[in-house]
Amino acid sequence: MELLIMAYACKTSSAKSIVGVIPYLPYSKQCKMRKRGCIVSKLLAKMMCTSGLSHIITMDLHQKEIQGFFDCPVDNLRASPFLLQYIQESIPDYRNSVIVARNPGSAKKATSYAERLRLGIAVIHGEQKESEADEVDGRNSPPTLPKSRTMDVSGGVPIHPAKEKPPINVVGDVGGRIAIMVDDMIDDVQSFVAAAEVLKDRGAYKIYVLATHGLLSQDAPRLIEDSAIDVVVVTNTIPHEIQKMQCHKIKTIDISILLAEAIRRIHNKESMSYLFKNVTLED
């Protein structure tokens, strides 16, 4: 709300252009329709554009398609070069590592990291959450009525069979190697902790977790401290100094130089292509 108020104040003061620098876009995970619910990212994008923002700089959106919600240009910067540099410089013997996707949905990002580092990939199968479309939110659509005016069709609509979780399995060899899990954000760490336990049982002797946005909500620091995870690496898109004091395993990478360069190029009307030069769509 403070961002919208400031943008609207600049708009009503006849500002030529208003650029919003939002390293972490709030509500970016709510970018799909769940049951008959609303798409919150679309609402947020509409509010930002209506308030007067003419350009958005953000980083590692949860889904790249969110850029289409905005009626203004959106530069979705990537933190992967910083994370790749950390792996190469700060992880001893990283050549003996394997990039791990904690669920099949993260396999695309893990594959991109593995190809750039010339490493193998492993996927944890059986720990993924249920699809958001299948989660019960307590509502019925259409609402239940005591008497229906509609005609009863013989046979009715087929009932969708319930999903059954497969047994936990790791597709790929992690025995005697360093496991590096990659994702775009770390919020609820329970899935990461469960994945780390599976990797430890399969023989991984060190486990890293790398992500762009470190939300680390609720009791995440305590869970990480007590887990099999050795190091959690996040960027400073979100302040997390308090969480770092609670857990010594959390490390921070500074990405301010990337945001500063983006702001400088937009201000001087220079090309932004350089910042996306070596970045593929898979990142």
HELIX and SHEET records of a PDB file:
HELIX    1   1 GLU A    2  THR A   12  1                                  11    
HELIX    2   2 VAL A   40  SER A   51  1                                  12    
HELIX    3   3 LYS A   64  PHE A   69  5                                   6    
HELIX    4   4 SER A   80  SER A   90  1                                  11    
HELIX    5   5 TYR A   94  ASN A   96  5                                   3    
HELIX    6   6 PRO A  104  SER A  106  5                                   3    
HELIX    7   7 ALA A  107  LEU A  117  1                                  11    
HELIX    8   8 GLU A  132  ASP A  134  5                                   3    
HELIX    9   9 GLN A  190  ASP A  201  1                                  12    
HELIX   10  10 ALA A  220  GLU A  225  1                                   6    
HELIX   11  11 GLU A  241  GLN A  246  1                                   6    
HELIX   12  12 SER A  256  HIS A  267  1                                  12    
HELIX   13  13 SER A  273  PHE A  276  5                                   4    
SHEET    1   A 3 VAL A  19  ILE A  22  0                                        
SHEET    2   A 3 HIS A  55  MET A  59  1                                        
SHEET    3   A 3 VAL A  74  LEU A  77  1                                        
SHEET    1   B 7 ASN A 169  VAL A 171  0                                        
SHEET    2   B 7 GLY A 120  HIS A 125 -1                                        
SHEET    3   B 7 SER A  97  ALA A 101  1                                        
SHEET    4   B 7 ILE A 178  ILE A 186  1                                        
SHEET    5   B 7 LYS A 206  GLY A 214  1                                        
SHEET    6   B 7 VAL A 231  THR A 235  1                                        
SHEET    7   B 7 ILE A 250  ILE A 253  1                                        
END                                                                             
